Amino acid sequence: MSDYNDGTGQWHSAYMTSTKSMDSDSLRYVIEDCRNAMHAMPDNPKWGQYADEVHYCTMELRRRAKKVRDRQLREVMRGVGFQAFHGETNA
């Protein structure tokens, strides 16, 4: 992984990709750990990196929650005979 402040932005892309392979408990742990570090040392030069880690882990948790909600909605819509949800049919 590239360095946070290398100026290329590659760290951000690589970190966002890495969150996809983390389990939900790990994502929550990183969020809590970074928030604690940010609160304990607001003048820390890594504060911005910690904030980005919180943001990217939160984004991944929300993406997963949306995926579950969408799947549940499709099941409900199929159950009431709605034929045109995301191009799916009641087969």
Helices and strands as residue ranges (DSSP letters): H 10-19, H 24-40, H 47-79, G 85-87
